[in-house]
Amino acid sequence: MPEQPSWPGLLVWVAGLGVSGSAAAAALLEAGAQVVAVDARDDGSLDERADALARLGAQVRLGPAAVAPALPDGVDVVVASPGWRPDAPLLAAAEARGVPVWSEVELAWRLRPEGAGPWLTLTGTNGKTTTVRMLVAVLGAAGHRAVAAGNVGTPLVAAVRAEPAYDVVAVELSSFQLHRTRSVRPLASALLNVAPDHVDWHGSLAAYAADKGRVYDGTQRAAVHTLADPETGRLLAAAALAPGCARVGVTLGAPAPGQLGVVDDHLVDRAFGPDPDPVPLAAVADVRPSGPHNVANALAAAALARAYGVPADAVRAGLRGFVPDPHRIAAVGDVAGVHYVDDSKATNPHAAAASLAAFDPVVWVAGGLAKGATFDDLVRGAAGRLRAVVLLGRDRALIAEALARHAPEVPVVDVASTDTGVMAQVVRAAAAAAQPGDTVLLAPACASMDLFTDYGHRGDAFAAAVRALRDQ
């Protein structure tokens, strides 16, 4: 199928009516395609979206029978929402018949109007949202109309159809989205890091990493990798870049030519300046949230922005003006000389390791749904900075076992409660273990849905329990 198909008359099945699926269906209808939208849910939660799409002309089918593998003749394309696994029967049936299966990202790229602004794409196991929002702040400081879209913020199909048009789109991509994306040709791209995650969805770590590496394919001007994570460099070496595309490294050390890094507590650029001398971009102190991993995120954002042509002073202004999202190394407050920090967004061991590296000594609050993760490397690396550990959640025993192997001297408090007040018990236990000058850090290394609605709910519960402790 050509990159820019003739939409009128095209029959497209949209699999999933979440935010991205609903936006994709609406965009296709506006372009003139025939749309059948399906979702296994039929509990009333999708009624409003289904009614809106039906009014626009879509056929909407809800319930388990709607996503059975039967696919009628004449379907030209299936657009799959990110949550749909590769082995979902409907998608497997489509691929077996040679029907293309696209992500919403692929659809958005093909829907771009003539003269659309370029994309700056990025992915990684951790740090994606912080980096893409830093990037938008920097682009905005340079006077460009920019938006964060994709896996965060605005659905991409809405971003590419916005009026007035955006000058540039900062695109956060998940491994799920990249799995079914083939045609995107970004101006610049970045892969922040690769660590075990979502292996249950992809089938193996190698398949997960390969999908992450797709972010580089077709990159036109600059492909950014992280020198501290050799896997990003390996995936870059295997990528199909456009001729002349530069390979740009970022490092927390002094950069070589063609890299961005840190010199004398300042972020500097030796890749996009007029000569090999380092171009100062910002002070390390300008980066929020603090911590080495967020300095690396800021360097990646700066590299993408510089590839687009942003001047150095806009990098500084954008980072200084950046407001971090909640639950990302967010200071909650001090109680009795102990600092409390909410990093509920640290939902896997790689993210928790980066968070733990920013504090010493730490009373670590961890646990939840492990998603198949292991914790030995995390505990081994953090053992020297742990004052104590407070565990909660369904898979807390996995972390306790790793602590017994690699940090047997560290006190561990097991909070077995599953009621709605569990976080109050956790915070009281952490406060009892902490000493003045310590940090109580919620960096669970696990997902939250065993006890909480999502990571935001978990972080809010932690903050509320800290406030209650302070007000006693």
N, C-alpha and C positions, 0 to 999 in steps of 0.2 A: 504494500500500500504506500503511495507517495507520502512525503512528509506533510504536505498540505492537501489533504483529500478534499473532494467536493462534498460538503456536509449535507446539503439538501437531499433527502431520500435515503441517506445512510441509516441502516438499522443498527442501533447500539444498545446492548444490554449493560446496565450499570449495576454492579454487584456491591450492595451495601449502601445504606441510606444514612450514614453518619454525616459529619460536617463536610468532608471532602466529597463523598459520593453524591450528596444532595446538590452541592455546588456544581459538580461535573454534569449531573443530569440537567440542571437548569441552563448551563452554558451550551450544552449540546442542543437543547430545544431551541434556544435563541439562534443558534447557527443553522437551524433548519433540519436537524436530524430527527429520525423517529427513535423514541427512547422507551425502553422497557426497564423499569427500575425494580430490583428485587432485594428482599432482606428476609432473613429467617425469623426475625423478631415480629411478633404480632400481639404484643402486650399493651398496646395503646400508646407506648412511648414515641412511636413514629407517626402517629395519626396526623399531626399538624403538618409535618414535612410531606407526607404522602398526599394529603389534600392539596397542598400548594403546588406540588408537581403535577398532579392530575389536572388542576385548573390550567396549567401551562401546556397540557397536551400529552403528558406521559401516561403510559400504562404502568400502574404500580401494583406489585404483587407482594404480599406479605405472608409470612408463615413458613414452616419447614418445607412444605411442598413447592414453594416458589423457588427454592435454591436446589432442587433436585437436579441430577446431572443432565436431564433431558434438555436439549437446546434445539429450538426449531430451525429448519432450513432458512437460509436467507440472512442470518445474523452476520453482520460485517465485522464488528468489533465488540469486545467485552472490556469495559473499564472496571477495574477491581479496586475496592477500597483497601487501605494498607493493612487492616486487620485480617484480611482473607489470606489464609495460608496457601502456599503453592500447591498443596495436594488437595485443596477443596474440590469436591466432585464436579461442580459446575465449571470451574476453571480448567481442571484436567480434561473434561469433556471438550471444552472449546479448543484447547491446544491440540488434542488428539485429532480434531477435525481441521486443523490449520487455521482456526479463527484467531486473529491477533488478540492478545490480552495486554492491555495497557494499564499503567498507573495513572492517577490523576495528574502526576507530573508530566508524563508523556503526552497526555491529552492537552495540558496547558501549553506545552511547547508548540504543539501543532496548531493550537488555536490563536497563537500570537498574531496580531495584525501587522501589516507592512510597517516597517520602521520602528518596531517595538524596541524598548530599551534592553540592554544586555542583562544577562544573569550572572551573578556571583554566587557560586554554589559551595556548600560545605557540608561535611558530615563528620562523624566520629562517634565512638561509643559514649563519650562524655564531653560536656562543654559546648555542645552544638548551640543550644539556645542562648547561652550567655554570649558566645562569640558572634552569632548572627545579630543580636541586639546591639552589641558593641559596634559592629560593622554599620548598622543603620544609623547609629549615633554619629559615627565619623562621617558617613556620607552626607548626613543632614548638616553637620557643621561646615561642610564644604559647599553648601548651598544646593545640593541635589535633592530632588523629590524621589525618595526611596521608601521601600516597604519591606518588612520581614514577612516572608510567605513560605508556604510548603508545610513542613512538619510543625510549624509554629505560626501564630498570627493569622494572616489572611490566607484562605485557600488560593492556590496558585491560579486556578481558572478564573477567579475573581480579580486577582492582581493583574493578569495580562489583559483583562477587558476593562480596567478602570478608566474613567474619564474625569479629569485629564489623565493622560498616560503617565506612568512613572518613568523617570529618567533611567532608573536602574532598579533591579529586583535582587534583594539578598535572600537566597533560597536555602533554607535548612532542609536537609534530606535525611530521612531514616533509611535503614537498610531495607525495610519493607518496601518503601517507595522506589528505591534504586533497583530492586530485584526485577521490576517490570518497566524499567526506563532504558531506552536505547538511543533516541534521536537527539537528546539535549546536547547543545554545543555552547557551553558557558564561556564567557570572556576569561574568567579565572575561577579556580576551584581549590578547595583545601580539604585534606583529611587530617583531623586533629590527632586521633589515636585509634587503636584497635585493641580491644580486650574482650574476653568471653562474655557474650550477652546474646539473648534471643536465639540460642542454639536450638531450642525446641522448635522454633518456627522455621529456621533455615535448614535444619537437619545435621549440620556439623559446623565447627568453628571455621573450617576452610571455606565453606559455602558462604557463611556470614561475612568473612573477610573479603571474599571475592566480590560480593555485592557492595560492600563499602568502597572497594576500589573502583567501581564503576563511576564514581563521582568525577574521576579524572578524564574519562573517555571524551574525546572531542574538544578538550579545552584549548582555547585559542591563544591566549597571551601568557598566562602564568599558572602553574600547578604547584601548590604549596604543600609541603610535607613537614613533619616534625622530626628533627634529628634525634631526639631522645627516644623515639619510637621507631625502631628499624622496620617494622612491618609496614608503616606508611611509605617508606622509601622503596620497599620491595614491590608494593602494589603500584606505586608510581612508575617504577621501571617497566612494569608489565602493561602499562596503560597505552591506549591508542590516542596520543596527543596530536593536535594539529601541527603541521610543519612550522618550525620556528618557535613553538611554545617553550617558555623558559621553565626550568625546574628550580623552585625557590625553597630553601630550607629555613626553618625557624629554630632558634636555640636559646636557652637561658644563659649561655655563655657568650663570649665575644664572637661575632659573626665573621666568617670568611666572605670574600666577594661572592655575590649571588645569594646572600642570606640576610635575614633580620635576626637581631639578638640583643644582648644587654651589655653595656659598657658603663662602668661607674654609675650604677643604679639608674641608667637611662635606657629606654628602648631606642634602638638605632637601626637604620636601614642601609645595607650595602648591596641591595639588589636593584633598586629603582631610581637611585640618585644619578646625577650627571657625571660623577666620577667615583673612584673606588673608596674615597674617604667616607666614613660613617656619617649619615644624615640623622641628627637627633630628631626623635619623634615625640617623646613624652618621658616623664619621670616614672620610675616604678611606683612611686607614691601616688601617681595619678590613677592607677589601676584599682578599680573596685569591682567585686569583692577582692580583698587582698589574698595573697597566697601564690606560690610559684605556678600552680596550674592555671590561674587566671592571668598571670603575666604571659604565659604561653598562649592563652586564648587571645589576649590583646594583640600579641605579635601576629597571630594568624589573621585577625580582623584587619590589622594595619596592612599586611601584605596584600590582601584582597583589595582593600581600598586604594593602595598605591598602584596596583595593577590597573585600576580604573582611572588613575590619574589624579588622585586626591593629594593636595599638598601637605607637607609635614605639619604645618601649624593646625590644619583641620584634624589631623590625627590626635594631636594634643587636646584640642578643644572638645572633640567628640568623646574621648575617654574621660576627661574631667567632668563632662556633663552627663555621662551615662549613669542611669539609675538601675541597679540590678533588680531582677525579678525576685519575688518573695521565695523563701525557703532555699536560698542558695548562699550558704555561709552568712546568714543574716544574724546580726547581733540582736539578741532578745533582751539582754540587760544583765546587770550585776546584782548578786544577792550575797551578802556577807563576804565580800571580796572574791567571789567566784563568778567567772564570766560564763554566760550561757549563750550557745550558738546553735541556730537551727539550720542544718543542711539536709533537710528531709529529702531533697531532690537527689541525694547520693544513694541511688537505688540499686547499685551493684558494687562489687568489691573494688573495681578500678576507681570509681568516683569516690568511694569512701577513703581509699588510700591517699588520694590527692587532698582530700579534706583533712585527714589526720596529720598529714605532713605540714600543715600550716600552724599547728598548735603543739605546745609542750609545756607542762604535763597535761594529760587529758583524762577525764572520766568519760568514757565512750559509751554512748547509748546506741544499741544496734539490735537488729533482728527484724523478722518479717517473713516474706515469701522469697526464698532463695532463687527461684527460677532456674534450678539446676547448677547454680554457681558453687564453687568451692572457696574456702577462706584461708587456706594455709599460707599462701603468699602474702595476703593482706595482713594477717596477724604477725607473721614473721617480720615484716617490714616495720610494723608499728609498735612492736612489743616494748621497745626501749622508752617510749613516750607515754605509756599507759599507766595511770594511777590506779584505775579500776575500770571495770566494765559492767554495765547494766544491760541485761538482755530481755527482750520481749518478742512476742510473735511466734508463729507456727514453727518456723525452722530455726529457732534460736539454738537448739541443741547442736546444730552443725557448727555454729560459731564457737560454742562452748567447747566442743571437741578440738577445734583448731587451737583455741587458747590453752587447753590442757597440754597439747603437744608442743607448742612453741612459746608460751608465756605462762608456765605453770605457777609462777610466783605472783601473778597479777590477780587480785581479788575479783571474783565474779559474783554478781547478784542476779539470780534468775527470777524474773517476775512472770509467773505462770498465768496470771489473770487474763481473761478474755472479755471482761465487761467494759463498758464505755468509759470507766474511770481509770483505765489501766495507766494512762500517761501520768496521772497524778502520783500513783505509786512509784512509777519509774523515776520521776523527778525528785521525789523525796529520798529515794534510795541513792540517787546520784549525788544529791546535796550532802547526805551523810558520809559519803565516801570522799568528797572533795575537800581540798585544803585551800585557804586563801591564795590567790594567784593562779589556781587551776582553771581550766576551761572544761565545762560540761558540754560535750559536743554530740548533738543528734546527727549522726551520719550512718544510717541504718545498714547500708550495703545490701539492702533487700527491698523488694517492692512492699507496698503497704496494704494491699486489698484484703489481707486476712483479718485485720482489725479496723481498718479505716476505709473511707470512700476512695481516697487517693493520697498522694504524697502531700498535697496541700492541706488536707484535713489532718493528717498526722502532724505536720509542722504547726498548724494552728493549735492543736491539742497540747503540744509541747510548750508553746509560748504561753498559753492560758495557764498551764500548770506552773510555769515559772512565775508568772504574775501572781498567782495565788500564794505561792511560797513567799514571795516578796512582801505581800500584804498581810501575812500572818501576824 
